[in-house]
């Protein structure tokens, strides 16, 4: 199964509450944090919601 490496690149300060909640659900708290998650539709949707705050890449 493919996995996604998600890195926080921008701050959530001034963002909407749902975006801050999504970042916390992904496990990202501060700029530079990296998490690796399974590539599932739910995770893809979360990443799409905060796409302007993170970068992501597929890893094996």
N, C-alpha and C positions, 0 to 999 in steps of 0.2 A: 504494500500500500504506500502511495506517495505521501509525503509530509510537506508541510509549509513552514518555512522559517520566517517569522514575522519580527521586524525590528521597529521600535518606536523612534521616529526621527523628528517629530515636532511635539510641542507641548499641548496639553488639553486645556490650558488656561484660556478662558473666554469661549470655550466650545459649548455645545449644547449638552444637556444632562445625559441624553441617551448615548451620545458619543463617549462621554466620560465613563458611563456604566459599561459600555462595550469594551473599552480599553481595559478596564478592571477585570471583566469577564475573560478576556484573552490572557490576563496575567501580566499586563504591562503597567508599570507604575511611573517610570521616569524615562527621559530621553536616553537612548542607548540600550535599553533593556531588549533582550532577545528571547523569544519563546519558539519552540518547535511543536507544532500541532498536527494531528492527522488531517489529511486533505478531505474534508467532508463538506457537504453543502452548507451546513450550519456555520462552520468556521469561515468558509468563503463569503457567506453573507455578512458575517461580523467584520471581516477584513474590508469588504466593499463599503460598509458603513463608515469606516474610519480610514479610507484609502488615502486621504490627504494628510494623515498623521503618521502613516507607517509605510515601510517598504516590505515586500515579501518576495520570496523565491521558493521554487520547489526543490526539495532535497530528497535523496534516496535513503 
